[in-house]
Amino acid sequence: MLSFFPRLDPSHYNPRCHLNFLDDGGTYWEFAFIYYNNKLFDGTRNEYRLTRMTKYIRQANLVPGDEIILVRDDDDRYRITHKRKQQTERTKGVLKLGTGWRVVEIQGGR
């Protein structure tokens, strides 16, 4: 999964980068990819997160069970789309995340 996103420098405290994802309607969405690494700095967290997705989720009227699909194409451009629960088929390469929004299909990762 981490090869899909840019490398974040673990020597920095909670490093992050902002990524622009293009949706099917031509709108760009800026999400933040963050490595919460404060465990390396005497804290408790050691996790990666993709944040700032709430506006996309709400505008797309997504509900639990719908899938968000993130793609990085051959030109390293990021794209986002989704499938409704009733249209979704389980395939290889699906990553289940936490207990809320659960499924992200990873395609084109390196």
N, C-alpha and C positions, 0 to 999 in steps of 0.2 A: 504494500500500500504506500509506503513512504516514497518509493521511487516515482510515484505519480505526481507528487508535489515537489516544489523546489527544496533544496537542502537548507536546513536552518542550523546556524552555528550554535552548538551546545555550550560554548564557552561564554556566550552572552546570556543574561538573565531573561527568561521568557521571550526568546526571539520569535519574530513574526514577519510575515510578508502579506501584502494585499494582492489578491488575484482577481482579474476580471473574467467572468464567465458570460458567454453570449447565449441567450435563450433562443428558442425556435421563432419567436416574434421579432428578433433583432434587437432586443434590449440587453444592455450590459448590466451585470450585477457584480458588485465588489464584495468579495468575501475575504475573511482574514484566516490565514493558516498560522496557527500558533503552537509552539512547543512550550507547554507549561513545565519548566524544568527546575522549579525551585527546590526540589529534592537534592539537586546538585549544589544548592546554596543554603543548606541547613533547613529546608522546608519539607513539605510532605508530597507535593505533586510531582508526577513524572508522566505526562500524557500529552498527546497531540490532539488538537481540535481544529475543526473548520467552523468558524463563527460568522455572525452577521448574515445568517440565512433566513431569518424570520420573515423579512419583508417578501422574499421570493416565495416562501412557503404559503404565506397568507394570500398573496396576489394570485397564486396558482390554485388556490382553494384546495390544498392538499389535506388529506386526512390520514390518520394512522392506517398503515397497510399500503399506501401509495408508495411508489419507488421514485427516488431522485437518482438520476443518471448523470454522472460527471464523466466527461470525455476530454482527453488531451489529444488533439490531432497531430498529424505528421509535422506541422509547422509550429508545434508547441502552443497552439491556441487552445484555451479552455472553453468548453461548451457545457451547457446544462439543459436537461430536459427531464420529463417525468412520465411515469406510466401510472394510470389508475389501478387500484387494487384488482378490479375485475378484469383488467387487460393484462395483468402481470403473469408471466410464466417464470418459474424459478430456473435459473441457469447457473452454470459454473461462473466463478469470478464475482460472486455477490458477497459483500462484506456486511455483516450484521453489526450495528453500532448500538450499544447501550439498550435502554428500555423504552426510549421515546421513538424518535424517527429512526427506524431500524435498518433500512436497506439502502446501500449505495452500490451501484454496479460500476466496477472499474474497468474501463476499456482504454487501450492505447497507452497504458503505463509502461515505463521503461525500467 
